[in-house]
Amino acid sequence: MTAYWCESAWLDGAIHPGVLVETDGTRITTVQSGLSCPDSMETTALPDLVLPGFANAHSHAFHRALRGRTQYGAGDFWTWRDRMYGIAARLDPDSYGELAAAVYAEMALAGITCVGEFHYLHHRAGGHPYGDPNEIGHALIGAAARAGIRITLLDTCYLTGGIGVGLSGVQHRFGDSDAHAWAERVAALANGAATATPHARIGAAVHSLRAVPLSGVDTAVALAAELRAPLHVHLSEQPAENEAVLAAYGRTPTQALADRGALTPGTTAVHATHLTAADIALLGEGGTAICLCPTTERELADGIGPAPELAGAGAALALGSDSHAVIDMFEEARAVELDERLRSGQRGTFAPATLLRASTVDGHASLGWPDAGRIAVGQHADLVAVDTGSVRTAGVDPAQIVFAASAADVRHVVASGKLIVRDGRHLGIPDVAAALSTAIAAVWE
């Protein structure tokens, strides 16, 4: 048994003082509040305010190498994508494993205890498989283990360079020969990971309706159902995507997915920025989760999505750092509200508790971890101690901490019962900044 005493803790939307959390080593077995810190060597004290671990529901780990390197000249999402392709062309399993481990350690320092990796860099240059066709997938799973966090590897189907257009250039690394070959490869990965790596779960993803024909969507829906796994899809991130799908199929991307049975409670639509009122209704009716990525959406000039309308229709909201222009779940969470203030001219659409729920409970659920995201019996023992006396948080109402704190205020992190960050230092990768610098330099050079 391992126990943690929290000076104060966020328990289902309310802050309680003196919370004792006992675990069986991985999961929480007891939660008691109003207690003084026990005088026991088996109890670790966590000061200040303790929150549940954050879920980063949408990540492209290798995009971290682009941070601070694309901020010059005019352009849009598509010019940024060309630079991203340049990085994708240089990676191999070893270099990607080192980069991902450092990126996941950066996430751990920010209080993230689970990541959803939207993984489409599968093969060698030209699309030739490695000896193990899932070698890069295994490298990412291993990277998460080194960082001490859980991972849902969302193995992504990517078959075309546009509707009716073949793959070209580096895109060949993303594609399998067809949807059935992709599904066979993912099923083999899932069958191996299920028993060998308890920190990992395998999910399915459709890159977008630009990159996967409708018949491939059918295959992905069937695979996710067979594996009882989450299904994620980029949806209406760009107006150009909507225009292409309307021209090819005579319907919006959301309607096209609904017609294939892809909008279910097990599905998460990522971005969902440029939607019609009918699209919003379909997503709500399907119980589909929405993963917003505000810092990436502003970085790439994507736009501000209709978050209040989606939530009002019944869609759960999750959050992701996507391209990792920033890795800070406090920033992602408050940006949902602050961006909406810019869009609507109104304040107070999303309460602090709602934003924290998106960062925790609903994010974990979207990744297939309904047993995480709360400080409660039976849940993974994920605890994040936040400094309430820093220059950012001093004098702040703890119930509104999401509007003041940053990743730099995370002091201690427990993931699945294991202390992985102490006093702002990662215990497995002691110098995360150096690891990032080395891994990123290796890719660029």
C-alpha positions in Angstrom: 0.0 0.0 0.0 1.1 3.5 -0.8 -0.6 6.6 0.7 -0.5 10.3 -0.2 -1.8 13.1 2.1 -3.0 16.2 0.2 -3.0 19.5 2.0 -6.1 20.2 -0.1 -7.6 18.3 -3.0 -10.2 18.7 -5.8 -12.8 16.0 -5.3 -15.5 16.0 -7.9 -15.7 19.7 -8.3 -15.1 20.9 -4.7 -12.0 21.5 -2.7 -11.5 19.5 0.5 -8.8 20.0 3.1 -6.6 17.3 4.5 -7.3 14.5 2.0 -5.7 11.1 2.6 -5.5 9.0 -0.6 -4.5 5.3 -0.1 -3.6 3.1 -3.0 -2.9 -0.5 -3.8 0.1 0.7 -5.8 -1.8 1.7 -8.9 -5.4 2.5 -8.0 -7.0 4.4 -5.3 -8.5 2.3 -2.5 -9.5 4.9 0.1 -10.2 8.7 0.1 -10.8 10.5 3.4 -10.9 14.2 3.9 -10.5 16.5 7.0 -7.4 14.6 8.3 -4.1 15.7 9.5 -1.0 14.3 7.8 -0.3 10.8 9.3 3.0 10.3 11.0 3.9 7.4 8.7 6.9 6.6 6.5 4.5 5.1 4.1 2.6 8.4 3.5 3.9 11.1 1.2 2.7 14.6 1.8 1.6 16.6 -1.2 1.4 20.3 -0.4 -0.9 23.1 -1.6 -3.7 22.0 -4.0 -3.9 18.5 -5.5 -5.8 18.0 -8.7 -6.5 14.7 -10.7 -4.0 13.9 -13.4 -4.6 15.6 -16.7 -5.3 13.8 -20.0 -3.8 15.2 -23.2 -6.3 13.8 -25.6 -4.6 14.7 -28.9 -0.8 14.7 -29.5 1.5 14.5 -32.5 4.7 14.1 -30.5 7.1 14.8 -33.4 5.5 18.2 -34.0 7.3 19.4 -30.8 10.4 19.8 -33.0 8.7 22.7 -34.8 8.1 24.8 -31.7 9.7 28.2 -32.2 11.0 27.3 -35.7 8.1 28.3 -37.9 7.4 31.8 -36.7 8.6 33.8 -39.7 7.0 34.8 -43.0 3.4 34.7 -44.1 1.4 31.6 -44.6 -1.4 29.4 -43.2 -2.0 25.8 -42.1 -0.9 24.4 -45.4 2.5 26.2 -45.5 3.1 25.0 -41.9 2.2 21.5 -43.0 5.0 21.5 -45.6 7.5 22.2 -42.8 6.0 19.5 -40.7 6.5 17.0 -43.5 10.2 17.9 -43.6 10.5 16.7 -40.0 8.4 13.6 -40.7 10.8 12.7 -43.4 13.8 12.6 -41.1 12.6 10.5 -38.2 13.4 6.8 -37.6 12.3 4.6 -34.7 15.3 5.5 -32.6 15.2 9.2 -33.1 11.5 9.3 -32.7 11.6 7.3 -29.6 14.1 9.7 -28.0 12.1 12.7 -29.1 8.8 11.3 -27.8 10.3 10.3 -24.5 11.5 13.9 -23.9 8.1 15.3 -25.1 6.2 12.9 -22.8 8.5 13.9 -19.9 7.6 17.5 -20.6 4.0 16.5 -20.4 4.6 14.8 -17.1 6.2 18.0 -15.7 2.9 19.8 -16.8 0.8 17.3 -14.8 -0.3 15.1 -17.7 -0.6 11.5 -16.7 -2.1 10.1 -19.9 -1.6 11.0 -23.6 -3.5 10.2 -26.7 -0.9 9.9 -29.5 -2.5 10.3 -32.9 0.1 8.2 -34.7 0.4 8.2 -38.5 4.2 8.0 -39.1 4.3 4.2 -39.6 6.8 3.2 -42.3 10.2 3.8 -43.9 10.7 6.3 -46.6 8.7 5.3 -49.7 6.2 3.5 -47.5 8.3 0.3 -47.0 7.4 -1.4 -43.7 10.0 -2.0 -41.0 10.8 -5.6 -40.1 8.2 -5.1 -37.4 5.5 -3.1 -39.2 4.6 -1.5 -35.8 8.2 -0.6 -34.8 7.5 3.1 -34.5 4.3 2.4 -32.5 6.3 0.3 -30.1 8.9 3.1 -29.8 6.1 5.5 -28.8 4.7 3.1 -26.2 8.2 2.6 -24.8 8.7 6.4 -24.7 5.6 6.8 -22.6 6.9 4.2 -20.2 10.2 6.0 -19.8 8.3 9.2 -19.0 6.1 7.3 -16.5 2.7 8.2 -18.1 0.0 6.1 -19.7 -0.7 6.2 -23.5 -3.5 5.5 -25.8 -1.8 4.9 -29.2 -4.4 6.0 -31.7 -3.0 4.2 -34.8 -4.2 6.3 -37.7 -5.5 5.2 -41.1 -4.0 7.5 -43.8 -4.5 6.3 -47.4 -4.7 9.3 -49.8 -3.2 12.7 -50.3 -6.6 14.1 -50.9 -10.0 12.9 -52.1 -9.2 10.7 -55.1 -5.5 11.7 -55.0 -2.7 9.3 -54.3 0.0 9.7 -51.6 3.1 11.6 -52.5 6.5 12.3 -51.0 6.7 11.8 -47.3 3.0 10.8 -47.1 4.0 7.3 -48.3 5.4 6.8 -44.8 1.9 7.3 -43.4 0.0 4.9 -45.6 -0.7 1.2 -45.7 -1.7 -0.4 -48.9 -5.4 -0.2 -48.1 -7.7 0.0 -45.1 -7.7 -3.7 -44.5 -3.9 -3.9 -44.4 -4.0 -1.0 -41.9 -6.6 -2.8 -39.8 -4.6 -6.0 -39.8 -1.5 -4.2 -38.6 -3.4 -2.4 -35.8 -5.0 -5.6 -34.7 -1.6 -7.2 -34.4 -0.4 -4.2 -32.4 -3.4 -4.3 -30.1 -3.2 -8.0 -29.4 0.5 -7.7 -28.4 0.1 -4.5 -26.3 -2.9 -5.7 -24.4 -0.9 -8.1 -22.3 2.7 -6.8 -22.5 2.2 -3.1 -21.6 -0.4 -2.3 -19.0 0.3 1.5 -19.3 -0.8 1.4 -23.0 -4.1 1.0 -24.8 -4.5 0.9 -28.6 -7.2 2.9 -30.3 -8.0 3.6 -34.0 -8.1 6.9 -35.9 -9.2 8.2 -39.2 -6.8 11.0 -40.2 -9.5 12.9 -42.0 -12.0 12.4 -44.9 -9.3 14.0 -47.1 -7.0 11.1 -46.3 -9.4 8.1 -45.9 -12.1 7.1 -48.4 -15.6 6.4 -47.0 -15.0 2.7 -47.4 -11.9 3.1 -45.1 -14.1 4.8 -42.6 -16.3 1.7 -42.5 -13.2 -0.4 -41.8 -12.1 1.9 -39.0 -15.5 1.8 -37.4 -15.6 -2.0 -37.5 -12.0 -2.3 -36.1 -12.8 0.1 -33.2 -15.9 -2.0 -32.4 -13.9 -5.2 -32.6 -11.2 -4.0 -30.3 -13.6 -2.1 -28.0 -11.3 0.8 -28.5 -11.8 4.5 -29.0 -12.0 6.0 -32.5 -10.6 9.5 -33.2 -10.9 11.6 -36.3 -9.7 15.1 -37.4 -13.0 16.9 -38.3 -13.5 20.2 -40.1 -10.2 21.6 -39.0 -10.0 23.7 -42.2 -12.6 25.2 -44.5 -10.8 23.6 -47.4 -11.6 20.2 -45.9 -15.3 21.0 -45.8 -15.2 22.3 -49.4 -13.4 19.1 -50.7 -15.8 16.8 -49.0 -18.9 18.7 -50.1 -17.7 18.6 -53.7 -16.9 14.9 -53.6 -19.8 13.5 -51.5 -22.4 16.2 -51.5 -22.4 16.5 -47.7 -20.4 17.9 -44.8 -17.7 15.8 -43.2 -19.8 15.4 -40.1 -22.8 14.2 -42.2 -20.6 11.8 -44.1 -19.3 10.3 -40.9 -22.8 10.1 -39.4 -23.9 8.2 -42.5 -21.2 5.6 -42.0 -22.1 5.1 -38.3 -18.9 6.7 -37.1 -20.4 9.2 -34.7 -20.9 7.2 -31.4 -20.0 7.7 -27.7 -16.8 5.9 -28.5 -15.8 8.5 -31.1 -13.9 11.7 -30.5 -13.9 14.4 -33.2 -10.7 16.5 -33.0 -11.0 20.3 -33.6 -14.6 20.4 -35.0 -13.9 24.1 -35.8 -16.0 24.8 -38.9 -19.4 23.3 -38.4 -22.9 23.9 -39.4 -25.8 23.9 -37.0 -26.8 20.5 -38.4 -23.3 19.2 -37.8 -23.5 20.3 -34.2 -26.8 18.5 -33.7 -25.4 15.3 -35.3 -22.4 15.3 -33.0 -24.6 15.8 -29.9 -27.1 13.2 -30.9 -24.3 10.7 -31.5 -22.8 11.3 -28.0 -19.5 12.0 -29.8 -16.8 13.7 -27.7 -15.0 16.8 -29.1 -11.3 17.3 -28.5 -10.5 21.0 -28.7 -6.8 22.1 -29.1 -6.9 25.8 -28.6 -3.2 26.6 -28.5 -2.7 24.7 -31.8 -5.8 26.1 -33.4 -4.5 29.7 -32.7 -1.0 28.7 -33.7 -2.1 27.4 -37.1 -4.7 30.1 -37.7 -7.4 27.4 -37.7 -10.1 29.5 -36.1 -12.3 29.3 -32.9 -14.8 26.4 -32.8 -18.4 26.5 -31.5 -17.6 25.0 -28.1 -20.7 26.3 -26.2 -23.0 25.0 -29.0 -21.3 21.6 -29.0 -21.5 21.3 -25.2 -25.1 22.4 -25.3 -25.9 19.7 -27.8 -24.6 17.1 -25.4 -21.0 16.6 -26.6 -18.4 16.1 -23.9 -15.3 18.3 -24.3 -11.8 17.0 -24.1 -8.5 18.9 -24.6 -5.2 18.3 -26.4 -2.0 20.1 -27.0 -1.8 18.7 -30.6 1.3 20.3 -32.2 2.8 21.2 -28.8 3.2 24.9 -29.5 2.5 24.9 -25.8 2.3 22.0 -23.4 0.2 23.3 -20.6 -3.3 22.0 -19.8 -4.2 25.0 -17.7 -3.6 27.1 -20.8 -5.6 24.8 -23.0 -8.5 24.7 -20.5 -8.8 28.5 -19.9 -8.4 29.2 -23.6 -11.7 27.4 -24.3 -13.4 30.1 -22.2 -11.1 33.0 -23.2 -11.4 32.3 -26.9 -15.2 32.1 -26.5 -15.1 35.6 -24.9 -13.4 36.9 -28.1 -15.9 35.1 -30.3 -19.0 36.1 -28.5 -18.2 39.2 -26.4 -19.6 37.4 -23.4 -17.8 36.2 -20.2 -18.5 33.2 -18.0 -19.7 30.6 -20.6 -17.5 27.8 -19.1 -17.0 27.6 -15.3 -13.7 26.5 -13.8 -15.0 23.1 -12.8 -16.3 22.5 -16.3 -12.8 23.3 -17.7 -11.1 21.1 -15.3 -13.5 18.2 -16.1 -12.5 18.6 -19.8 -8.9 18.3 -18.7 -9.4 15.2 -16.6 -12.5 13.1 -16.6 -13.7 13.6 -20.1 -10.2 13.6 -21.6 -9.4 10.2 -20.0 -12.8 8.8 -21.1 -12.1 9.9 -24.7 -8.9 7.9 -24.6 -10.5 4.7 -23.3 -9.6 5.3 -19.6 -12.9 5.8 -17.9 -11.1 4.6 -14.8 -9.0 7.8 -14.5 -9.5 11.5 -14.1 -11.0 11.6 -10.6 -9.6 11.3 -7.1 -12.0 8.5 -6.1 -11.9 4.9 -5.1 -11.2 2.5 -8.0 -9.6 5.2 -10.2 -6.0 5.3 -11.3 -4.0 7.1 -8.6 -3.1 10.2 -10.6 -2.4 13.2 -8.4 -1.0 16.6 -9.4 0.2 19.1 -6.7 0.0 22.7 -7.8 1.8 25.5 -6.1 -0.8 28.0 -4.9 1.9 30.6 -3.7 3.8 31.3 -6.9 3.9 34.7 -8.6 1.1 33.5 -10.8 -1.1 31.9 -8.2 -0.5 34.0 -5.1 -3.8 35.4 -3.8 -5.9 33.3 -6.2 -9.2 31.6 -5.1 -8.1 27.9 -5.4 -11.5 27.1 -7.0 -10.4 29.3 -9.9 -6.9 28.0 -10.2 -7.4 27.1 -13.8 -7.5 30.8 -14.7 -4.2 31.6 -13.1 -1.8 28.6 -12.9 0.6 27.4 -15.6 2.5 24.2 -16.2 5.4 25.8 -14.3 3.3 25.7 -11.1 3.1 21.9 -11.1 5.4 20.7 -8.3 4.6 17.0 -7.8 3.0 14.4 -10.0 1.8 10.8 -9.2 0.8 8.7 -12.2 -0.9 5.3 -11.6 0.3 5.4 -8.0 4.0 6.2 -8.8 5.7 9.5 -8.0 7.2 10.6 -11.3 7.8 14.4 -10.6 9.1 15.7 -7.3 9.7 19.4 -6.7 9.3 20.2 -10.4 11.9 17.6 -11.4 11.2 14.5 -13.5 12.6 11.5 -11.6 13.1 9.3 -14.7 14.6 11.9 -17.0 16.3 14.4 -14.7 17.1 17.1 -17.3 14.1 17.2 -19.6 15.2 20.4 -21.3 18.5 18.8 -22.2 16.8 15.7 -23.5 14.5 17.9 -25.7 17.4 19.9 -27.0 19.4 16.9 -27.9 16.5 15.0 -29.6 15.3 18.1 -31.5 18.8 19.0 -32.7 19.3 15.4 -33.9 16.2 15.6 -36.0 17.0 19.0 -37.5 20.6 18.1 -38.2 
